[in-house]
Amino acid sequence: MLLGVDVGGTFTDAVLVDDDGCIYTAKAPSTPGLQEQGVMAAITAVLAVSEGSPTRARGAHLFEPEPATAKSHPPRARGAE
């Protein structure tokens, strides 16, 4: 089982690929300042859609890539020109 989560400013998306290769998706509202709430809500939702259980999710392969925000919104120089 593979599980991916993308935390956005408005929604947190979860994608699950089960052992048979079936792909499931779910979306939950993001919670600024408490991102773990949106992450857990999205994971719970995708497990419900896939009829999976939290016990099965323990076997999921998880990884944490670099935040997309840094790539989407690079810092800008500030100061006198």
C-alpha positions in Angstrom: 0.0 0.0 0.0 1.2 3.5 -0.9 -0.2 6.6 0.7 0.5 10.2 -0.4 -0.7 13.4 1.2 -0.5 16.9 -0.2 -1.2 19.8 2.2 -2.5 22.8 0.4 -3.7 26.2 1.7 -7.4 25.3 1.3 -7.5 21.5 1.0 -5.4 18.5 2.0 -5.5 15.7 -0.6 -4.7 12.0 0.0 -4.0 9.3 -2.6 -3.9 5.6 -1.7 -2.7 2.9 -4.0 -3.6 -0.5 -2.7 -1.7 -3.8 -3.1 -3.8 -4.6 -6.3 -2.9 -1.2 -7.9 -6.3 0.4 -7.3 -6.0 4.2 -6.8 -8.3 6.0 -4.4 -8.4 9.8 -3.6 -10.0 11.9 -1.0 -9.9 15.6 0.1 -10.3 17.3 3.4 -10.2 21.0 4.5 -6.7 22.2 5.5 -6.3 23.7 8.9 -3.7 26.5 8.9 -1.5 26.2 12.0 -2.7 22.7 12.7 -1.8 20.9 9.5 -1.9 17.5 11.2 -5.7 17.8 11.5 -6.1 18.2 7.8 -3.6 15.3 7.2 -5.4 12.9 9.5 -8.8 13.9 8.1 -7.6 13.3 4.5 -6.1 9.9 5.5 -9.3 8.9 7.3 -11.3 9.9 4.3 -9.2 8.0 1.8 -9.2 4.9 4.0 -13.0 5.1 4.1 -13.3 5.4 0.3 -10.9 2.4 -0.1 -12.6 0.4 2.7 -9.2 0.2 4.3 -8.5 0.2 8.0 -6.1 2.2 10.0 -4.3 -1.1 10.9 -3.7 -1.7 7.2 -2.3 1.8 6.8 0.5 1.0 9.2 2.1 -0.9 6.4 2.0 2.0 4.0 5.3 3.4 2.7 5.5 7.1 3.7 8.0 9.7 2.6 8.3 13.5 3.1 9.4 15.4 0.0 10.4 19.1 0.2 7.5 21.5 0.7 6.0 22.6 -2.6 5.5 26.1 -1.2 9.2 26.8 -1.5 9.2 25.9 -5.2 5.8 27.6 -5.9 6.6 30.8 -4.1 10.3 31.5 -4.0 11.5 34.1 -1.6 11.9 37.6 -3.0 14.6 40.0 -2.1 13.5 43.0 -0.2 15.2 46.3 0.5 16.4 49.4 -1.3 16.9 49.1 -5.0 
